[in-house]
């Protein structure tokens, strides 16, 4: 949402709306070109929250969150996979959520998108196992980022009581790095 195209501190940035298949393809092509023609791995992380009762929600908002959290992830995997090298250590990490295993009141539509990510990850792992492409589901709970500030809220959204110390973005990044740093013959199917 806030990134712009550029290069700073050794990081290439390419702005892309993951709901738009053509933008995803172009963004991945640009990223691969910037890295010598291929990607070593994929972290499909775009997504946002939608909270509230299903019966009091807004179908347009449901559509947008499904397009972002499910279709955006699928486009990223589809075009990103094409840029992975033919062999060697390759990883695909899918950012899901604890909500992809445990739905809660007021988060039905969001949880449905994360259940979809779980199903995609479990199926993709089987699809790519013989090619030795590792697929890991990252399933954090509450993370202290602007995620909740920009989430769409309808009637019945509720508030998760903060009786615990939430994860940080650095915690989630460390889990991703840990998964990708494992020996070639070790696969972490999920980190929750």
Secondary structure, 3 states (H helix, E strand, C coil): CCCCCEEECCEEECCCCCCCHHHHHHHHHHHHHHCCCCECEEEECCCCCEECCHHHCCHHHHHHHHHHHHHHHHHHHHHHHCCECCCCCEEEEEECCHHHCCCCCCCHHHHHHHHHHHHHHHHHHHHHHHHCEEEEEECCCCECCCHHHHCEECCCCCCCCCCCCCECHHHHHHHHHHHHCCCCCCCCCEEC
